[in-house]
Amino acid sequence: MKKTMTEREFVSRFKKAVKNGHIYVFYQMQINHSTGRMIGAEALMRWTDPSFGIQLPSDFIPALEKHGLIFDADLYVFECVCRFQKKCIDGSLTPVPISVNMSRYDIANTNYAESIEAIRSKYDVPVQYLRIEITESSAIGGTELISAVLEQLHSYGYIVEMDDFGNGYSSLNILKDLDVDIIKLDMRFLRGDLGGRGATIISSLVQMTKWLNTPVIAEGVETMEQADYMKSIGCDYIQGYLYSMPIPEEEFLKQLEQREHEPLAPAMNLIRTMDAGRFWNPDSLETLIFSNFVGAAAIFTYEGGRAEILRINEKYIRELGMNLTEKEIVRSDPWECMDAENRGIYEETIKKAIASRDEESCETWRSFTSKCCGEDRICIRTNLRIIGKAGEQHLIYAMVQNITAEKNSFLALESNERRFEHAFEQANVYAWEYTVATKEMRPCFRCMRDLGLPPLVKNYPEPAIEAGIFPPDYADMYRDWHRQIEAGVSQLEAIIPLTVGRVPFHVRYTTEFDMNGHPLKAYGSATLVINSKEGNASL
């Protein structure tokens, strides 16, 4: 039976409780709700007395704090965790990071960081498997002192978490002043209706932490409804009774063996060379470069079909040429200027950039209206690159170029090409168009009819080589032609035997370049070479 001990009994029995293992550690898992994998755990102090039974932390922790014993208790818990992590490593079981609480009394103790570092070194546990957790309330009124402790912990390589964030104190000021690495949200905001004001506040907090490049763990999640809501606003990491209550070491060890692990990722994982704080600072060098020394550029977010422009530079405004203001562009819906076809092209390019993690380009027609210029339809070439990710939300850097005049010239050229199409049909000539950037080939009607080619051949020339149109002994030469075209060669030609019959054709390529001298398209043709002995030849 349980009976609560008195304050004096807690104090008098403390050292014996530590020595005999009456004070021990339970572990509560932290889970990625999207994958079901474990990302870490929190170590929680427990006390079971042989005479009085289980004692509540809310009873014994204040007594230990009041009588100056909490520092020794916290170091004891830290040592238990180090001992457990060492056992995992020696047993060839990959640990997960475990968070250990640091009280406000530990902060006042000037040798706290040195003390835990000495314990960690004693057990030779890699620092990435240990995290220090502070409460938001412990920072009230002492940010200078706690900042010094955090700086010392960071110098040793420890990750620091802020627990109970948003628990009714000056959360934003504390977050501004303290260099914490992980935020643990107090789920008391979500008590009751998920659609209420608490949900609005917690959604805003999650969005804010993305731009601080700080991961978020929702603590105290008890229902699937709460977990799904947190996932929907970009917080996948949860801790609470939904997945597990605090459990003994033996049971936690089994969970480590059975459940897959994964590392905790930053909320908005920017590319390594970017510093989020400096990038969004209007006075930083990064902003100076973005505004003045790069081409026309924009930054926007994309998630589930929704796009929001965050930032554009002056060159972007000038490139559109519609005399629009920055406010008008940023506040507009990016999809309003595109019809369904062009929006589909643009979103497909975004998805390619997400998948490839590289720069992808597209050309889209857009309609703009301004008070000065009226309505106009322009063609924009866009190069997209992913520079950050937070859950399903992606931060995208877009370089744009207005190619309306260039595109209109190409349309006129295409019209002229159609005039000659019938002439090709009457001669022993095959023609095709090759787009350099996408490696797509569009054949003439005779190519489709005689060679069985589709209207669009992707990853050209590989399908033509595989189909036997270009013999194996000429395949490498033909591949090299396309590499030369990409490098900027303006013309190529040779006699090449085509198809399994090895009928000789005079194959030519002429490259077309854009206004900047980059290869855009290549126009190919194959003219039958008349065999003088037989007088004729055909495919």
C-alpha positions as CSV (number, residue, x, y, z in Angstrom):
1,M,0.0,0.0,0.0
2,K,1.1,3.5,-0.8
3,K,1.6,6.1,1.9
4,T,3.1,9.5,1.3
5,M,6.3,10.2,3.3
6,T,6.9,13.4,5.1
7,E,9.4,16.0,4.0
8,R,11.7,14.9,6.8
9,E,11.4,11.3,5.8
10,F,12.3,12.1,2.1
11,V,15.4,13.9,3.3
12,S,16.5,11.3,5.8
13,R,16.0,8.4,3.5
14,F,17.4,10.0,0.3
15,K,21.0,8.7,0.5
16,K,19.9,5.2,1.4
17,A,17.3,5.2,-1.4
18,V,20.1,6.1,-3.9
19,K,22.4,3.4,-2.5
20,N,19.8,0.7,-2.6
21,G,18.2,1.5,-5.9
22,H,14.9,2.7,-4.3
23,I,15.3,5.8,-6.6
24,Y,15.5,4.7,-10.2
25,V,14.7,5.7,-13.7
26,F,11.6,5.1,-16.0
27,Y,11.7,6.0,-19.7
28,Q,9.0,7.5,-21.9
29,M,9.5,7.1,-25.6
30,Q,9.3,9.9,-28.2
31,I,7.8,8.8,-31.5
32,N,7.6,10.1,-35.1
33,H,3.8,9.8,-35.6
34,S,4.2,9.6,-39.4
35,T,6.5,6.6,-39.3
36,G,6.0,5.0,-36.0
37,R,9.7,5.0,-35.4
38,M,11.4,6.0,-32.1
39,I,13.4,9.3,-32.1
40,G,14.4,9.4,-28.4
41,A,13.1,9.1,-24.9
42,E,12.9,11.1,-21.6
43,A,14.4,9.8,-18.4
44,L,12.0,10.3,-15.4
45,M,13.0,9.9,-11.7
46,R,10.9,7.4,-9.7
47,W,11.0,6.5,-6.0
48,T,9.6,3.3,-4.3
49,D,10.3,3.0,-0.6
50,P,10.2,-0.5,1.0
51,S,8.0,0.7,3.8
52,F,5.9,3.5,2.2
53,G,5.6,2.2,-1.4
54,I,5.6,4.3,-4.5
55,Q,6.1,8.1,-4.0
56,L,4.9,10.7,-6.4
57,P,7.5,13.0,-8.0
58,S,5.2,15.9,-7.2
59,D,5.8,15.0,-3.5
60,F,9.5,14.1,-3.3
61,I,11.0,16.5,-5.9
62,P,9.9,19.7,-4.0
63,A,11.3,18.2,-0.8
64,L,14.7,17.5,-2.5
65,E,14.7,21.0,-4.0
66,K,14.0,22.6,-0.6
67,H,16.8,20.8,1.2
68,G,19.5,21.1,-1.6
69,L,19.4,17.4,-2.6
70,I,18.0,17.8,-6.1
71,F,21.5,18.4,-7.6
72,D,22.7,15.0,-6.3
73,A,19.4,13.4,-7.4
74,D,19.7,14.8,-11.0
75,L,23.4,13.7,-11.2
76,Y,22.3,10.2,-10.1
77,V,19.6,10.0,-12.8
78,F,22.2,11.2,-15.4
79,E,24.6,8.5,-14.3
80,C,21.8,5.8,-14.5
81,V,21.1,7.0,-18.1
82,C,24.8,6.8,-19.0
83,R,25.1,3.4,-17.5
84,F,22.0,2.3,-19.5
85,Q,23.4,3.8,-22.8
86,K,26.7,2.1,-22.2
87,K,25.0,-1.3,-21.7
88,C,23.2,-0.8,-25.1
89,I,26.4,0.1,-26.9
90,D,28.3,-2.8,-25.3
91,G,25.4,-5.1,-26.3
92,S,25.6,-3.9,-30.0
93,L,22.2,-2.2,-29.6
94,T,22.0,1.2,-31.2
95,P,20.8,3.7,-28.6
96,V,18.4,6.6,-29.1
97,P,19.1,10.0,-27.5
98,I,17.7,10.2,-23.9
99,S,16.8,13.5,-22.3
100,V,17.7,14.2,-18.7
101,N,16.0,16.9,-16.7
102,M,18.0,19.8,-15.4
103,S,16.3,21.8,-12.5
104,R,16.6,25.5,-11.8
105,Y,18.8,24.5,-8.8
106,D,21.2,22.7,-11.1
107,I,21.4,25.9,-13.1
108,A,22.5,27.8,-10.0
109,N,25.2,25.2,-9.3
110,T,28.2,26.6,-11.3
111,N,29.7,23.2,-11.9
112,Y,26.7,21.4,-13.3
113,A,28.0,21.1,-16.8
114,E,31.5,19.9,-15.7
115,S,29.8,17.4,-13.3
116,I,27.7,15.7,-16.0
117,E,30.6,15.8,-18.5
118,A,32.8,13.9,-16.0
119,I,30.1,11.2,-15.7
120,R,29.6,10.9,-19.4
121,S,33.4,10.6,-19.9
122,K,33.5,7.9,-17.2
123,Y,31.1,5.7,-19.1
124,D,32.5,6.8,-22.5
125,V,29.0,7.4,-24.0
126,P,28.9,9.5,-27.2
127,V,27.4,12.9,-26.4
128,Q,24.8,12.6,-29.2
129,Y,23.0,10.0,-27.1
130,L,22.4,12.4,-24.2
131,R,20.2,15.5,-24.1
132,I,19.7,18.0,-21.3
133,E,16.1,19.2,-20.7
134,I,15.3,22.5,-19.0
135,T,11.8,23.8,-18.1
136,E,10.6,27.2,-19.4
137,S,9.8,28.2,-15.8
138,S,13.4,27.6,-14.7
139,A,14.5,30.4,-17.0
140,I,12.3,33.0,-15.6
141,G,14.3,35.9,-14.1
142,G,17.7,34.3,-14.7
143,T,18.3,34.2,-18.5
144,E,21.9,35.5,-18.2
145,L,22.8,32.6,-15.8
146,I,21.1,29.9,-17.8
147,S,22.5,31.3,-21.1
148,A,26.0,30.8,-19.6
149,V,25.2,27.2,-18.6
150,L,23.7,26.5,-22.1
151,E,26.8,27.9,-23.7
152,Q,28.9,25.6,-21.6
153,L,26.7,22.6,-22.4
154,H,26.9,23.4,-26.1
155,S,30.7,23.6,-25.9
156,Y,30.7,20.0,-24.7
157,G,28.3,19.0,-27.6
158,Y,25.1,18.5,-25.7
159,I,21.7,19.1,-27.3
160,V,19.4,21.2,-25.0
161,E,15.6,20.9,-25.0
162,M,13.1,23.4,-23.5
163,D,10.3,21.6,-21.8
164,D,6.8,22.9,-21.1
165,F,7.1,25.6,-23.7
166,G,4.0,27.9,-23.8
167,N,3.1,27.1,-20.2
168,G,1.9,30.6,-19.4
169,Y,5.1,32.5,-19.1
170,S,6.9,34.9,-21.4
171,S,7.6,32.2,-23.9
172,L,8.6,34.3,-26.9
173,N,11.1,36.4,-24.9
174,I,12.7,33.3,-23.4
175,L,12.9,31.7,-26.8
176,K,14.5,34.8,-28.2
177,D,17.1,35.0,-25.4
178,L,18.0,31.3,-25.0
179,D,19.8,29.2,-27.5
180,V,17.8,25.9,-27.2
181,D,18.0,23.2,-29.8
182,I,14.6,21.4,-29.4
183,I,11.3,22.7,-28.1
184,K,8.7,20.6,-26.3
185,L,5.2,22.0,-26.5
186,D,2.8,21.8,-23.6
187,M,-0.2,20.0,-25.0
188,R,-2.5,21.7,-22.4
189,F,-3.3,24.1,-25.2
190,L,-5.2,21.3,-26.9
191,R,-7.5,20.4,-24.0
192,G,-11.0,20.4,-25.3
193,D,-11.9,21.4,-28.8
194,L,-9.1,21.0,-31.4
195,G,-10.6,23.8,-33.4
196,G,-10.6,26.3,-30.5
197,R,-8.2,29.2,-29.7
198,G,-5.7,26.8,-28.2
199,A,-5.3,25.0,-31.5
200,T,-4.7,28.3,-33.3
201,I,-2.0,29.3,-30.8
202,I,-0.2,25.9,-31.0
203,S,-0.4,26.0,-34.8
204,S,1.2,29.4,-34.8
205,L,4.0,28.2,-32.4
206,V,4.8,25.3,-34.7
207,Q,5.0,27.5,-37.7
208,M,7.2,29.9,-35.8
209,T,9.7,27.2,-34.8
210,K,10.1,26.2,-38.4
211,W,11.8,29.5,-39.2
212,L,14.0,29.1,-36.0
213,N,15.3,25.8,-37.5
214,T,14.2,24.1,-34.3
215,P,12.5,20.7,-34.0
216,V,9.3,20.4,-32.0
217,I,8.1,17.6,-29.8
218,A,4.5,17.6,-28.6
219,E,4.5,16.3,-25.0
220,G,1.5,14.9,-23.3
221,V,-0.3,13.5,-26.4
222,E,-3.0,11.1,-25.2
223,T,-5.3,10.6,-28.1
224,M,-5.0,9.7,-31.8
225,E,-7.0,12.9,-32.6
226,Q,-4.4,15.0,-30.9
227,A,-1.5,13.3,-32.7
228,D,-3.2,13.6,-36.1
229,Y,-3.9,17.2,-35.5
230,M,-0.2,17.9,-34.6
231,K,0.9,16.1,-37.7
232,S,-1.5,18.2,-39.8
233,I,0.2,21.4,-38.6
234,G,3.7,20.1,-39.2
235,C,4.7,18.5,-35.8
236,D,5.3,14.8,-36.3
237,Y,7.2,14.1,-33.1
238,I,5.1,13.2,-30.0
239,Q,5.5,12.0,-26.5
240,G,2.7,10.8,-24.3
241,Y,0.4,8.0,-23.2
242,L,-0.9,7.5,-26.8
243,Y,2.3,5.5,-27.6
244,S,3.6,4.7,-24.1
245,M,3.5,5.7,-20.5
246,P,6.9,5.9,-18.6
247,I,8.2,2.3,-18.5
248,P,10.9,0.5,-16.5
249,E,14.4,0.0,-18.0
250,E,13.9,-3.7,-18.9
251,E,10.7,-2.9,-20.8
252,F,12.3,0.1,-22.6
253,L,15.2,-2.1,-23.6
254,K,12.7,-4.5,-25.3
255,Q,11.2,-1.5,-27.2
256,L,14.6,-0.5,-28.4
257,E,15.2,-4.0,-29.7
258,Q,11.8,-4.3,-31.4
259,R,11.0,-0.7,-32.7
260,E,12.9,0.9,-35.5
261,H,14.7,4.2,-34.8
262,E,15.3,7.3,-36.8
263,P,17.1,10.6,-36.1
264,L,15.2,13.7,-35.2
265,A,15.3,16.2,-38.1
266,P,15.2,20.0,-37.8
267,A,11.7,21.6,-38.3
268,M,12.8,23.6,-41.3
269,N,15.9,21.8,-42.6
270,L,17.7,24.4,-44.6
271,I,20.6,23.6,-46.9
272,R,23.8,23.5,-44.9
273,T,25.3,26.7,-46.3
274,M,22.3,28.8,-45.2
275,D,21.8,30.4,-41.9
276,A,18.1,31.0,-41.4
277,G,18.5,33.9,-39.0
278,R,20.9,35.8,-41.3
279,F,18.9,35.0,-44.4
280,W,15.7,36.6,-43.1
281,N,17.6,39.5,-41.6
282,P,17.0,42.6,-43.8
283,D,20.5,43.9,-42.9
284,S,22.5,40.8,-43.5
285,L,25.0,40.1,-46.3
286,E,22.8,37.2,-47.5
287,T,19.9,39.6,-48.0
288,L,22.2,42.1,-49.8
289,I,23.3,39.4,-52.2
290,F,19.7,38.2,-52.8
291,S,18.4,41.7,-53.4
292,N,21.2,43.1,-55.6
293,F,23.6,40.5,-57.0
294,V,21.6,37.5,-58.1
295,G,19.1,37.5,-61.0
296,A,15.3,37.8,-60.7
297,A,14.4,35.5,-57.8
298,A,11.6,34.6,-55.4
299,I,11.3,32.4,-52.4
300,F,8.0,30.5,-51.7
301,T,6.6,27.6,-49.7
302,Y,4.8,24.7,-51.2
303,E,2.7,22.1,-49.4
304,G,-0.1,19.9,-50.6
305,G,-0.8,22.0,-53.7
306,R,-0.7,25.3,-51.8
307,A,1.9,27.9,-52.6
308,E,2.7,31.1,-50.7
309,I,5.3,33.7,-51.9
310,L,7.5,34.8,-49.0
311,R,10.0,37.0,-50.6
312,I,11.0,38.5,-54.0
313,N,13.8,40.9,-55.1
314,E,13.6,44.0,-57.2
315,K,14.9,42.2,-60.3
316,Y,11.9,39.8,-60.1
317,I,9.5,42.8,-60.3
318,R,11.4,44.2,-63.3
319,E,11.5,40.9,-65.0
320,L,7.7,40.6,-65.0
321,G,7.6,44.0,-66.7
322,M,4.0,44.6,-65.5
323,N,4.7,47.6,-63.1
324,L,3.4,45.6,-60.2
325,T,4.5,46.3,-56.6
326,E,6.2,43.9,-54.2
327,K,3.1,44.0,-52.0
328,E,0.8,43.1,-54.9
329,I,3.0,40.1,-55.9
330,V,3.6,38.7,-52.4
331,R,0.0,39.0,-51.4
332,S,-1.3,37.4,-54.6
333,D,-2.2,33.8,-55.1
334,P,0.7,32.3,-57.2
335,W,-1.8,30.1,-59.1
336,E,-4.1,32.9,-60.2
337,C,-1.9,33.8,-63.1
338,M,-1.8,30.3,-64.5
339,D,-4.4,28.2,-66.3
340,A,-4.8,24.5,-65.3
341,E,-2.3,23.3,-68.0
342,N,0.5,25.6,-66.9
343,R,-0.1,25.1,-63.2
344,G,0.2,21.4,-63.8
345,I,3.5,21.9,-65.6
346,Y,4.8,24.1,-62.7
347,E,3.7,21.7,-59.9
348,E,5.2,18.8,-61.8
349,T,8.5,20.6,-61.9
350,I,8.3,21.3,-58.1
351,K,7.8,17.6,-57.5
352,K,10.8,16.8,-59.7
353,A,12.9,19.2,-57.7
354,I,11.7,17.7,-54.4
355,A,12.5,14.2,-55.7
356,S,15.9,15.0,-57.3
357,R,17.1,17.5,-54.7
358,D,18.6,19.3,-57.7
359,E,17.6,22.3,-59.9
360,E,14.7,21.7,-62.2
361,S,13.4,24.1,-64.9
362,C,10.1,24.7,-66.7
363,E,8.4,27.2,-69.0
364,T,4.9,28.5,-68.2
365,W,2.6,31.0,-69.7
366,R,1.0,33.4,-67.2
367,S,-1.6,36.2,-67.3
368,F,-1.0,39.4,-65.3
369,T,-3.1,42.5,-64.8
370,S,-1.9,45.8,-63.5
371,K,-3.4,49.3,-63.3
372,C,-0.7,50.7,-65.5
373,C,-0.2,48.0,-68.2
374,G,-3.6,46.3,-68.3
375,E,-3.6,42.6,-69.0
376,D,-0.8,40.7,-70.7
377,R,0.2,37.1,-71.2
378,I,3.9,36.4,-70.7
379,C,6.1,33.3,-70.7
380,I,8.4,32.7,-67.8
381,R,11.3,30.2,-67.6
382,T,11.8,29.2,-64.0
383,N,14.7,27.3,-62.4
384,L,13.5,25.8,-59.0
385,R,15.6,24.4,-56.2
386,I,14.5,23.1,-52.7
387,I,16.3,25.0,-50.0
388,G,14.4,23.8,-46.9
389,K,11.9,21.2,-45.7
390,A,9.5,21.0,-42.7
391,G,7.4,17.9,-42.7
392,E,5.5,18.1,-46.0
393,Q,6.2,21.8,-46.5
394,H,9.1,22.8,-48.8
395,L,10.9,26.1,-49.0
396,I,11.7,26.8,-52.7
397,Y,14.1,29.2,-54.4
398,A,13.0,30.3,-57.8
399,M,15.1,32.0,-60.5
400,V,12.9,33.5,-63.3
401,Q,13.5,34.8,-66.8
402,N,10.9,36.5,-69.0
403,I,11.2,34.7,-72.4
404,T,8.1,36.0,-74.0
405,A,9.9,37.5,-77.0
406,E,12.0,34.5,-77.4
407,K,9.0,32.1,-77.2
408,N,7.1,34.1,-79.7
409,S,10.0,33.7,-82.1
410,F,10.0,30.0,-81.6
411,L,6.2,29.8,-82.2
412,A,6.8,31.6,-85.5
413,L,9.6,29.1,-86.3
414,E,7.3,26.2,-85.5
415,S,4.7,27.6,-87.9
416,N,7.3,27.7,-90.6
417,E,8.3,24.1,-89.8
418,R,4.8,23.0,-90.4
419,R,4.9,24.5,-93.9
420,F,7.7,22.2,-94.8
421,E,6.2,19.1,-93.2
422,H,4.4,18.1,-96.4
423,A,7.6,18.6,-98.4
424,F,9.4,16.2,-96.2
425,E,6.7,13.7,-96.6
426,Q,7.3,13.7,-100.4
427,A,11.1,13.1,-100.1
428,N,13.3,10.4,-98.6
429,V,13.9,12.6,-95.5
430,Y,13.1,12.0,-91.9
431,A,13.1,14.9,-89.4
432,W,12.8,15.4,-85.7
433,E,13.1,18.0,-83.0
434,Y,15.3,17.4,-79.8
435,T,14.8,19.5,-76.7
436,V,18.2,19.7,-74.9
437,A,17.1,20.4,-71.3
438,T,14.5,17.6,-71.1
439,K,16.1,15.1,-73.6
440,E,12.8,14.8,-75.4
441,M,12.5,14.1,-79.1
442,R,9.5,14.8,-81.3
443,P,9.5,12.9,-84.6
444,C,7.9,13.8,-87.9
445,F,4.9,11.8,-89.2
446,R,7.1,9.6,-91.4
447,C,9.3,8.6,-88.4
448,M,6.2,7.6,-86.5
449,R,4.7,5.8,-89.5
450,D,7.8,3.9,-90.7
451,L,9.8,3.4,-87.5
452,G,6.9,3.0,-85.0
453,L,8.0,5.9,-82.8
454,P,5.5,7.6,-80.5
455,P,4.8,11.4,-80.8
456,L,7.1,12.0,-77.8
457,V,10.3,10.1,-77.1
458,K,11.7,10.6,-73.7
459,N,15.4,10.1,-72.6
460,Y,16.4,10.3,-76.2
461,P,18.4,8.8,-77.9
462,E,18.3,5.6,-75.7
463,P,14.9,4.4,-76.9
464,A,16.0,4.7,-80.6
465,I,19.2,2.8,-79.9
466,E,17.3,0.1,-78.0
467,A,14.8,-0.2,-80.9
468,G,17.7,-0.9,-83.3
469,I,17.2,2.3,-85.4
470,F,20.8,3.2,-84.7
471,P,23.1,0.1,-84.9
472,P,25.1,-0.9,-81.8
473,D,28.5,0.0,-83.4
474,Y,27.2,3.6,-84.0
475,A,25.4,3.9,-80.7
476,D,28.2,5.5,-78.7
477,M,29.0,7.9,-81.5
478,Y,25.3,9.0,-81.6
479,R,25.3,9.4,-77.8
480,D,28.4,11.6,-78.0
481,W,26.6,13.8,-80.5
482,H,24.0,14.7,-77.9
483,R,26.7,15.4,-75.3
484,Q,28.3,17.8,-77.9
485,I,24.9,19.5,-78.5
486,E,24.5,20.0,-74.8
487,A,28.0,21.5,-74.7
488,G,27.1,24.0,-77.4
489,V,28.2,22.5,-80.8
490,S,26.1,24.2,-83.5
491,Q,26.2,21.6,-86.3
492,L,26.9,17.9,-86.7
493,E,26.7,15.5,-89.6
494,A,27.8,12.1,-90.8
495,I,26.8,9.1,-93.0
496,I,25.2,6.5,-90.6
497,P,23.7,3.1,-91.5
498,L,20.2,2.9,-89.9
499,T,18.0,0.0,-88.9
500,V,18.9,-3.7,-89.0
501,G,19.2,-3.4,-92.8
502,R,22.0,-0.8,-92.3
503,V,20.6,1.5,-94.9
504,P,22.9,4.6,-95.3
505,F,21.5,8.0,-94.4
506,H,23.1,11.4,-94.2
507,V,22.2,12.5,-90.6
508,R,22.5,16.2,-89.7
509,Y,21.9,18.2,-86.6
510,T,21.5,22.0,-86.3
511,T,21.4,23.5,-82.8
512,E,19.3,26.5,-81.8
513,F,20.4,28.7,-79.0
514,D,18.5,31.0,-76.6
515,M,19.3,34.7,-76.1
516,N,22.0,33.9,-73.6
517,G,23.8,31.4,-76.0
518,H,22.6,28.3,-74.2
519,P,21.6,25.4,-76.4
520,L,17.8,25.1,-76.5
521,K,16.8,22.7,-79.2
522,A,18.5,20.7,-82.0
523,Y,16.8,19.9,-85.3
524,G,17.8,16.6,-86.8
525,S,17.2,15.1,-90.3
526,A,18.2,11.9,-92.0
527,T,18.3,12.0,-95.8
528,L,18.6,8.7,-97.8
529,V,21.9,8.1,-99.5
530,I,21.2,6.6,-103.0
531,N,23.2,3.4,-103.6
532,S,24.8,3.8,-107.0
533,K,24.9,0.1,-107.7
534,E,21.4,-0.7,-106.9
535,G,20.0,2.6,-107.9
536,N,17.7,2.9,-104.9
537,A,17.3,2.1,-101.2
538,S,14.7,2.6,-98.6
539,L,13.8,1.9,-95.1
